[in-house]
Amino acid sequence: MQHHNYKIDAALLGKIVLARFLELPLRTFDRQVTQVESSAEFTFLHPWMSVDRLAGARVVAHDAANILKTPASPILGEIREEGGSLIFLYHRASYAREYRFDEEGIKRRMSRPNFPAEQASALHRLRLINTRNRLTHALIQTMLAAQTAYLRSGQALALLPLTQAAIAARLRSESNLSVVADPGRISRLVRGLSIILPNGKAVRLSTLFPKPRQVHCQFVDHVIKVEKTWMAAGGLREPLSDKAIAEILGREYGVRLLRRTVANIRHDLAIPDCRSRSQRLNYLAATEGFSALVPLTPQTLRAVVPADPGVYEIRASLASPLGGERQEWPGERVSTVSHSVVYIGSAGDLRKRLGDHLRGSSDNAVLYRHIADGAARVRFRLISDGWRLVERELYRVFCETFGAPPPCNRMSP
């Protein structure tokens, strides 16, 4: 029987151990720091080392007693703005720990034939903690500089393409790390880490490493989402073609994409082409034949709105315009829509029904709050018969187009 005695090269074994240590969840990592610092081996090694904090690292101020009682979370720390700059505060001191060794003294101790294996193991564990924390800190500082716009705003469109390979190359050229910052190690390190943005939102650290394709998907998806709002407000007559989307991205956002790239991304996002999107009945088409918008005032009701059956739409000034975002037309940088749809209804007598809304006697307090300031506007379409069915269809198309009913429609008609 043949026996094989395979031995792993020491350097390879060291890389494997480091890779596994970088993958440790924060809770496990924090526990290991606590365990090694409370061990007898740590006490024995203490004369040849000092316990410090990484240069430039800051830890959020917590009560020391409470910190020891609270288990570590997946949150590495939080970003804050201070003096016009972004800073990072670690949530626990162990994440910013650094051990500084008297290397000559350690070397002399280890050269003795009776140097305990337990102390050698503890020393190795302390060096692993140093390596992980130094790599983490260098990565965070690089992120603060590279993704400043996103970190400040929290808006996905502010993310810059930044692969882990690119950040690894930057770390190798800009930091004085004793370990090679390769993409594999960065991937293992960030896999389970999260941070808190200045707006209080927690995001996975890996979010800060989007590939160019991921960023482009965000932009294409954004333009197609606001397309419906542009059409409803009259800024567009039909859905945007892939070429038009590419032109908007280049002109408005500086994102240069080929038409076929937009088409591929749209396909990946399961979004139909412009022809298929135009075939779906949208709110703009459903409101064809409506009157022009007029102020919702007693004078207008008497002079313009007839006492006949029909459907109507009320628009009012909102803190957040239709669609939940600031409205911009392609090629413009200013808000062009000041009113948004807040209510869709129908009545056998449009003048009477709108008068009830205006006086607050229609049993819809939410709607009255929107129109009480006198700034609301209304448009309508006369329907001689079946106006309730038309209202129901108009309501359905509105929900299909914008994903939600008008804010003052309390129930489906």
N, C-alpha and C positions, 0 to 999 in steps of 0.2 A: 504494500500500500504506500503510495507516494504522498508525502506531506509537503505542502507549500507554505513557506514562511514569508508572507508578504508584509513589508514594513512601509508605513507611510512616511514620506520625506518630512523632516521637521518643519521646513518652511511651508509646505503644503498644509500640514496639520495646523500650523499657526493661522493660516488664512481661513481655514474652515472654522476654527474656534472664534476668530474675530467676526466672521460672517454671521455666525449664530448669535453672538453677543449683540451685534448691531440690530438684530431682529427682535430682541427682547421687548415685550410690551413695557410701557412706562412703569406700571405697577410692579412688575417683576424686577425691573432694573432698580427701582427705588428700594425694594426690599433687599436686593443684593448689596447695595451700597450700605444700608443700615446694618446688615449682617456682618459684612467684612469689617466695618468700623467698630463694631462691638466685640470683635473676636480678640482672643489672647494674642494671636499672631500680629494683629494690627498694633496692639500695645507694645509688643516687643520691637516692631519695626519703627515705631514712632521717633526714636532719637535720630534716625537717618532720613527723616522726611518731615515736611510741613503740610498741613491741610489748608488749602487756600481756595480761592474762587477764580475762575477763568478771567483773564484780563478783559476788562470792559463789560463783563457780564453783570446783569442786575437781576435781583430776585424780588418778586412782589412781596410787599410787607404783610406778613401774617403773624398772628400770635403763635409763638413757638410751641406752646403747649397744645394748641388746637391742631397745628400741622402734624404733630406726631400721632394724633388720634384719628386723623382723616386719611383714608386710603388714597393713594395716587390715582388720578383719572387719566384718560387718554390725552388730555390737554397739556401740551408742553409748556405753554405760556401764552401771553397776550401782547398784542402790539398796541402801543399808545403813541399819541402825538405830543411831543414836548418841545417847546421852543421852535416850532416850525419843522422839526425833524421827527422821523419815526424811530421809536425805541422798542426794544423787546424786553419783557419782564418774564423770567422763568417762574413757574408756579411752585417749584420746590428747590431747595438749596442743592439737593443731590444732582439735579440736572446741570448745574453750573459748577460742580465740584472739580477741583484740580489738585492733584498731589504732586508736590515738588520734592525730588529725591536728591540726597547727597550721593551721587552716583559712585564716587570713589569709595565712600564708606560702605555702601551696599555691595560693591564689587568685592571689597576685602572680606565682608561677612560671608558672602556666598562662596568665596574661594576656600573656606574652611571645609574640611572633609565631613564634619558633623553638622553642617548647616541643615536644619530640619526641613523636610519636604513640605510640611504644612505652611511654613513661612514663605517658602518659594512659591507655593500655590497662591497665598494671599497677595504676595508682591505682584504676581502675574495678573491677578484679578484687579488690583489697583491700576495697573498699566492699561488694562482693557477699559476701565472706567474713564481714564484720561483720554484714550483714543476716541471713544464714542463721544464724550462731551466736547472735545476739541473739534471734531468733525461736525457735530451738530451746531456748535456756535458759529463756526466758519460758514456753514450753509445758511443759517438764519441771517447773518449779516449780509451775505451776498444777496439773499432774497429781498431784504429791505431796500437794497439799492436797485435791484433789477425789476421788481414788480411794484414800485412805489405807487403808481396810479391806481392799480387794483386794490392794494392794501388800504389806501385812503378812502376809496369810493365803495368798494365791495361789489362793483358792477362787473359782470362777466366780460363785457365788451372791452374793459380796460386791461384784460390779461394780455401779456405779450407772449408770443411763442418762445418757449425756453425748454429744450429737451434736457434730460438728465445728463446726456453726453456733453452738451454745451456747458452746463453748470459745473460738471466735473472738470472740464478743461479750464474753466475760469478759476476754480478753486486751486488747481495745480499751479496756475501762473500767478495768482494773487495772494495766496495764503502760505504760511510757513508750517504746514502740517507735516508731522513726521510719518504719516501714513499716506499711501497713495489714494487720492479721492477718485476712484473709478466709478462709472455709472452703476455697476452692480452693487457696490457698497452703499451708494446714495439711495438706490432703490430699496434695499433692505432696511436702511435707517428710517426712511420717511413713511414706510408702508403703514405703520400703525399710529402715526403721530398726527395730532390736530393742533391748530392754534386758534386764537380768538382775534378777530379783526377789530379795529377801533370802533366800528359800529355795533360791536357786541356779538356778531355772528361767528359761530365756530365753523371752521372749514378744515378739511384734511390738508395736510402739508403737501401731499402729492398734487393738489389742485394747482399749485404754483408752478408746475412743470408741464404745461400743456404743449402738445405737439402742434405744429402749424395747422395740420388738418383739423384738430379740435377747435382751434381759434376760428378758423374759417367757417366751420359749422355753426358756431355761435352767431356770427355776423349774418350768414345767409338766413338762418332761422329767424333772427330778429327782424330783418327787412320784410320777410314774408308775413310775419305776425302783424306788423304795423300796416301792411298793405291794406288789410280790411278796413282799418280806421281811416286811412287816406281816402279810400273809395267811398265810405259812408259819408264823409264830410265834403265830398266833391272834388278832392284833390287829384283823384285818378278816375278814369272812365272804365278801365279794365285791369285785370291782374297783370303784374309785371312779368315780362319775359325774362329768361335767363340772362340775355344780353343786357336788359335794363337793370337787372339786379347787380350784375357785374359792374356796370357804369356807376350806379349809386354807391357801391362799396368803394370803388376807386376814388370817386369825387368827394364823398362825405367822410370816409373813414381811412382813406389811404391804403385800403386793402386791394391789391391788384390780383384779380382772378380772371382766368379765361372763361368764356361762356360755357365750354364743356365741363370745366371744373365745377362751376355753379350747378350744372345739371347733375353731375355725379354726386355732389353733396346733397342736393335736393332728393335724389334717389335714395341715398343712405338714410335721410331723415324721414323717408316715406311721405314726402310732400308731392302732390300731383303737379304736373306742368301747368302753365298759364291757361292753356286751352281747357283742360279739365277743371281747373279752378273757376273759370268763367262760366262753365256750364252749371255749376252749383248756384242755385238761386241765392243771391246775397241781399243784404239789407238795402243797398243802394238801388238795386233793380226793383225790389219790392215796394219802395216808396216813390217810384216813378209816377208822376201825375199828381203829386202833392202840391199844395200851394207854396208860395214863397214863405219864408219865416217872417213872422210879424210879432211885435211885442205883445205879451199877454197882459193887456190893460183893459179897463172898462171901456175906454174910448174905442180901442181896436175891435173889441167884441161887438160893439154896437154898429161900427162902420164897415167891418170886413167879414166877420164870421156870421154865416147865415144860421137861422134856426131850423136847420135841416139835418137829416141823419148822415153819419159818416164816421170816419176814423181820424184820429189825431195823434200828434206826437208833441210832447213838451220837452223843451231843452232849457237848462238852467246852468248858471255858472257853478263849476265844481272846483274844489281844491285840487282834485286829480282828474284830468280830462278823460274822455271816453277811451277805454282800453287801458287805463291805469298808468299811462306814461305821457310825458310832454309831447305834444303833437308838432311834428315838423314835416313839411313837404320835401320831397326830393329836391335838393339844390338850395334849400333854405335852412337857416339856423335860428329862426325865431318862431315863437308859437303863433299859429295862424287860426286856431280854433279856440274860441273863448266859451262856447256853450256845448254841452253834451246832453245826450238823450237821457232823461230821468224817468219818463213815463210814457206808456203807449196805452191808448184807450179808444173807446167808441161810444156813440150815444145816438139816440133818436133825435135829439135836439142839441147840436154842437154848441150853440151860443149859451144855452142854459147850463149844460154840463161844465163847460169851461168857466162860466161865471161862478158855479159852485166851488170849483177848485180855487179860483181866485179869492173868494171870500172865506175859504177854509171850512166850508160846510159840506164837503164831500166825504167826510169820515176818513181822510187820509192825511194824518198829521205830518207824516214824513214828507209828503209832496208839498204840503203847505209851507214847510220850513224852507224849501228850495225856491219857492216862487214869491214868498212874502216880501222880498226886498224890491220887487217890481222889475227885476232884470230878466225874468224868464221870457222865452219866446215860444211860439207855437206855429205849427203848420198842420194842414188837414187835407182830406180828400173826401168829397161828397160821395156817398154810397146810397143809392135809393132803396136797396133791399139787401139783406144779409150782411149788414155791417159787422155784426158780432163774429161771423165766420171770417171776414176779412181781418178783423182785429186779431183773432186767434192765429191766423196764418202769419200776420205781420210779427206778432210776438214770437212765434216759433222761429222765423227766419232771423230775427234779431238775436235770439239765444244761440242759434247755430252759427251765426257770423261772428259774434263776440264772445261766446262761451259762457255768458251769464245774462240774466234778464236785466232790464232797466232797474236801477236801485229803488225806485218808488213803486214798482209793481209788486205788490205783496203776494200775489198768487197768479197762477196761470189763468187767463181768461177762458 
